[in-house]
Amino acid sequence: MIKVNAMGDPCPIPVVKTKNAIKELGGSGQVETLVDNEIAVQNLTKMANQKGYKVASEKLGDNRYKVVMTIGEAAAEEKKDDICVPDMRGNKLVVISSSHMGSGDDELGAVLMKAFIFALTQQDELPSAIVFYNGGAKLTCENSPTLEDIRSLEAQGVEIMTCGTCLDHYGLSDKLMVGSVTNMYAIVEKMMGAGLIIRP
């Protein structure tokens, strides 16, 4: 077993450290990662599920968590699994970094953003995913004026991802109403793999 100490490390360092430890295993074994917050636990669990690793987490005390991943045949297949056929939506990624669209008048910008997200729901060709970060994280949370439209997009197969660090910064970690919590490592992976990135 390889033990990783990611206590106090900001996103996405716990995920990066854990991935590096998995590479050191050489095909099979266990990696145990210590972190100090629940968002890091969620990020690690999501990464393990995406890669097909067995994962278990445990709260050891205040601000102390253990995540254990068991890697078997999935590790040997990881490189092969990373090669995927583009889906019919052309792998378009929408990136939303603010609760309003454009600059000049924030009230107008909020109206424009609501209209933009509604317009997305009406497109024949939908994006594969929408990433919300910084002020954009507010749009996937309780009382968001765009919530129903974002839920509609998710129901149509669009992956909805919100930055966990941003939710934490704005005090919204328990207010997320649609999609999943993500981290900067996963956001960068989405951007690097996108055929087209759209920023309203």
C-alpha positions as CSV (number, residue, x, y, z in Angstrom):
1,M,0.0,0.0,0.0
2,I,1.2,3.5,-0.8
3,K,0.2,6.2,1.6
4,V,-0.4,9.8,0.5
5,N,-0.6,12.7,2.8
6,A,-2.7,15.5,1.2
7,M,-3.7,17.2,4.5
8,G,-3.9,20.9,3.9
9,D,-3.4,20.6,0.2
10,P,-5.8,22.7,-2.0
11,C,-7.7,21.4,-5.0
12,P,-6.6,19.6,-7.2
13,I,-3.4,18.5,-5.4
14,P,-5.0,15.5,-3.5
15,V,-6.2,14.1,-6.9
16,V,-2.8,14.8,-8.5
17,K,-0.9,13.2,-5.7
18,T,-3.2,10.1,-5.7
19,K,-2.9,9.7,-9.4
20,N,0.9,9.8,-9.2
21,A,0.8,7.2,-6.4
22,I,-1.4,4.9,-8.5
23,K,1.2,5.1,-11.3
24,E,3.9,3.9,-8.8
25,L,1.8,0.8,-8.1
26,G,2.7,-0.6,-11.5
27,G,-0.7,-2.3,-12.1
28,S,-2.3,-3.3,-8.9
29,G,-2.4,-2.6,-5.2
30,Q,-3.8,0.0,-2.8
31,V,-3.4,3.8,-2.3
32,E,-4.5,5.4,0.9
33,T,-4.9,9.2,0.8
34,L,-5.4,11.4,3.9
35,V,-7.3,14.7,3.3
36,D,-8.8,17.4,5.5
37,N,-12.2,18.1,3.9
38,E,-15.2,16.4,2.5
39,I,-14.9,18.0,-1.0
40,A,-11.5,16.4,-1.4
41,V,-13.1,13.0,-0.5
42,Q,-15.8,13.6,-3.1
43,N,-13.2,14.5,-5.7
44,L,-11.1,11.4,-5.0
45,T,-14.2,9.2,-5.0
46,K,-15.4,10.6,-8.3
47,M,-12.0,10.0,-9.9
48,A,-11.9,6.4,-8.6
49,N,-15.3,5.7,-10.0
50,Q,-14.4,7.2,-13.4
51,K,-11.4,4.9,-13.6
52,G,-13.1,1.8,-12.3
53,Y,-11.2,1.5,-9.1
54,K,-12.7,0.2,-5.9
55,V,-12.9,3.0,-3.3
56,A,-13.8,3.4,0.3
57,S,-13.7,6.5,2.6
58,E,-13.7,7.0,6.3
59,K,-13.9,10.0,8.6
60,L,-11.1,9.6,11.2
61,G,-11.9,12.8,13.2
62,D,-12.4,16.5,12.8
63,N,-11.1,17.6,9.4
64,R,-9.4,14.2,8.9
65,Y,-10.5,11.7,6.3
66,K,-9.1,8.6,4.7
67,V,-9.8,7.5,1.2
68,V,-8.5,4.0,0.1
69,M,-8.5,3.0,-3.6
70,T,-7.9,-0.6,-4.7
71,I,-6.4,-0.9,-8.2
72,G,-6.5,-4.2,-10.1
73,E,-7.1,-4.9,-13.7
74,A,-8.6,-1.4,-14.1
75,A,-5.1,0.1,-13.9
76,A,-3.8,-2.1,-16.7
77,E,-6.8,-1.0,-18.8
78,E,-6.5,2.7,-17.9
79,K,-4.6,3.7,-21.0
80,K,-6.9,1.8,-23.3
81,D,-10.0,3.3,-21.6
82,D,-8.7,6.8,-22.1
83,I,-9.1,6.3,-25.9
84,C,-12.7,7.1,-26.6
85,V,-14.8,7.6,-29.7
86,P,-16.2,11.2,-29.9
87,D,-19.9,11.3,-29.2
88,M,-22.6,12.6,-31.5
89,R,-22.6,16.0,-29.7
90,G,-19.1,16.7,-31.0
91,N,-17.6,17.1,-27.5
92,K,-18.6,20.8,-27.1
93,L,-17.9,22.2,-23.6
94,V,-19.6,25.3,-22.2
95,V,-17.6,27.1,-19.5
96,I,-19.5,29.5,-17.2
97,S,-17.3,31.6,-14.8
98,S,-19.9,34.3,-13.8
99,S,-23.5,34.5,-12.7
100,H,-24.0,37.2,-15.4
101,M,-23.0,37.5,-19.0
102,G,-20.8,40.2,-20.3
103,S,-19.7,43.4,-18.6
104,G,-21.2,46.9,-18.1
105,D,-24.4,46.2,-16.2
106,D,-24.6,43.2,-13.9
107,E,-28.4,43.3,-13.7
108,L,-28.6,43.1,-17.5
109,G,-25.8,40.5,-17.5
110,A,-27.9,38.3,-15.2
111,V,-30.9,38.5,-17.6
112,L,-28.6,37.7,-20.5
113,M,-27.1,34.7,-18.7
114,K,-30.6,33.3,-17.9
115,A,-31.5,33.8,-21.6
116,F,-28.3,32.1,-22.7
117,I,-28.9,29.0,-20.6
118,F,-32.5,28.8,-21.7
119,A,-31.4,29.1,-25.3
120,L,-28.9,26.2,-24.8
121,T,-31.9,23.9,-23.8
122,Q,-33.5,24.7,-27.2
123,Q,-30.5,23.7,-29.3
124,D,-30.6,20.6,-31.6
125,E,-27.0,19.9,-30.8
126,L,-26.2,20.0,-27.0
127,P,-22.8,20.4,-25.4
128,S,-21.4,17.3,-23.7
129,A,-20.8,19.2,-20.5
130,I,-21.1,22.5,-18.8
131,V,-18.6,23.6,-16.2
132,F,-19.5,26.2,-13.6
133,Y,-16.7,28.0,-11.6
134,N,-16.0,31.2,-9.7
135,G,-19.3,33.2,-9.7
136,G,-20.8,30.8,-12.2
137,A,-21.0,28.2,-9.3
138,K,-23.9,30.2,-7.9
139,L,-26.1,29.2,-10.9
140,T,-26.3,25.5,-9.9
141,C,-27.3,26.3,-6.3
142,E,-30.4,26.9,-4.4
143,N,-32.5,29.9,-5.5
144,S,-30.7,30.2,-8.8
145,P,-33.0,31.7,-11.5
146,T,-31.5,29.3,-14.1
147,L,-31.9,26.1,-12.0
148,E,-34.8,24.5,-13.9
149,D,-33.1,25.1,-17.3
150,I,-29.8,23.5,-16.0
151,R,-31.8,20.6,-14.7
152,S,-33.4,20.3,-18.1
153,L,-30.0,20.1,-19.8
154,E,-28.8,17.5,-17.3
155,A,-32.0,15.4,-18.0
156,Q,-31.1,15.6,-21.7
157,G,-27.6,14.0,-21.0
158,V,-25.5,17.1,-20.5
159,E,-22.9,16.6,-17.7
160,I,-23.2,19.5,-15.1
161,M,-20.0,20.1,-13.1
162,T,-19.5,22.8,-10.4
163,C,-16.1,23.7,-8.9
164,G,-16.0,22.5,-5.3
165,T,-13.4,25.1,-4.2
166,C,-15.7,27.8,-5.6
167,L,-18.8,26.4,-3.7
168,D,-16.7,26.4,-0.5
169,H,-15.5,29.9,-1.1
170,Y,-19.0,31.3,-1.5
171,G,-20.4,29.2,1.4
172,L,-22.5,27.1,-1.0
173,S,-21.2,23.6,-0.4
174,D,-24.5,22.4,1.0
175,K,-26.6,24.4,-1.5
176,L,-25.8,22.6,-4.8
177,M,-29.1,21.5,-6.4
178,V,-28.0,20.0,-9.8
179,G,-25.0,18.1,-11.2
180,S,-21.9,17.1,-9.3
181,V,-19.0,18.7,-7.5
182,T,-15.7,18.7,-9.5
183,N,-12.1,19.9,-9.1
184,M,-9.6,21.9,-11.1
185,Y,-7.8,18.7,-12.3
186,A,-11.1,17.4,-13.8
187,I,-11.9,20.9,-15.3
188,V,-8.6,21.1,-17.0
189,E,-9.1,17.5,-18.4
190,K,-12.5,18.5,-19.8
191,M,-11.0,21.6,-21.4
192,M,-8.1,19.7,-22.9
193,G,-10.3,17.1,-24.3
194,A,-13.0,19.4,-25.7
195,G,-13.3,19.9,-29.5
196,L,-14.9,23.3,-28.8
197,I,-15.0,25.5,-25.7
198,I,-17.9,28.0,-25.5
199,R,-17.6,30.9,-23.0
200,P,-20.7,33.2,-22.7
